């Protein structure tokens, strides 16, 4: 699943391509992908433009051009979940972001010639641009919401995210206090901290020297400070290097992220720790494969 750095990369690249382009047509190939009535969904977007593209956590937020007589501002929400893809195809360019199905070629990565059996929706733009929403496992979704609903979704579903003024040392300290859940499990909770996923939680805990199975409430003041700094450092660097790439991620310009070469523990089970030489261990924790150094992390 793409995490905060990958989705931010997608947001930046797609914003350059789709903002200000008129949507001339819209087709739904799988009705359940849109969480609204199909007619309302299509009518809310046809002949409109996206005028801004934002993000909270792993949720993309497209601001829709408001018609003169419309009483409310509306937004298109897109969540890629595990296997979603956004693929923009123009006369000369092809850019994709999300879950890659293959490393062999762009066409194989998106599941074949478009639209294909994984295509759930297609946005057609003026000047022959098309944006395809593909999703192998059908967990991703599209949803039109108004400003009040968007505010409710963000407030109820997302905590502050790293690198923002809301994500403070004091905030992190408060959410860890007296918690018996593992620190790994707590950091994966989007309602507490938005945007962190398996890769960057493992890397942050390694950098901070904290075992992922420690009870969140057991961390000392110095450890919380180290973790806070590690989370921000890891996310900042991952965004800079356009995210982490394995065989299942291609960013929205068709490029693979290059943070993978900087990973210390994730995906390195049984390989030597760069610091001490101890083999990296992997076990299931909080429902996820978890990587750590048993010597460097206490």
Order of alpha helices (4+ residues) and beta strands (2+ residues): alpha-beta-alpha-beta-beta-beta-beta-beta-alpha-beta-beta-beta-alpha-beta-alpha-alpha-beta-alpha-alpha-beta-beta-beta
